[in-house]
């Protein structure tokens, strides 16, 4: 294969890498910006909301960053208003989180729900996994509970965010490698 063909091959990795980078960024962005159905402040008791279509939903907590937020004392509970029963919440193994410097978001629970009316109540208990309970409140300053919000959102598939991160790494690596190898083709293969 001659050097011109190798240069063309390497330089075509740049637009392919940029495409993968854009798709990966969109996937990661979608994980954190799904449709919000309900929001309740930690200082409030409950909120009623409607679910239009059956599916998987998530409970996110949004609070000031680097402050304790009583997640070891309060947990959300979702009740089906039509059937008058509590919905089982599952802890997230892969907990997506984001932080913009002043506010942080953390995905706490996921649950399956049918279409209908629901109520989210804040009850006594812990929102954290057992090993984290003692550690959570001891390291940070006390929080203002008025700024801590629990949100119910439509959720994305669990591996959606991971595939987005993988596409970002592959896209950035492919673009950089294609550019560098395209410039150095003559020195490496010549």
Secondary structure as UniProt FT lines:
FT   HELIX           3..32
FT   STRAND          36..41
FT   TURN            42..43
FT   STRAND          46..51
FT   STRAND          55..64
FT   TURN            65..66
FT   TURN            71..73
FT   STRAND          74..80
FT   TURN            81..84
FT   STRAND          85..87
FT   STRAND          90..91
FT   STRAND          97..99
FT   STRAND          103..113
FT   STRAND          116..124
FT   HELIX           130..132
FT   HELIX           133..138
FT   HELIX           145..147
FT   STRAND          149..154
FT   HELIX           158..183
FT   HELIX           185..189
//
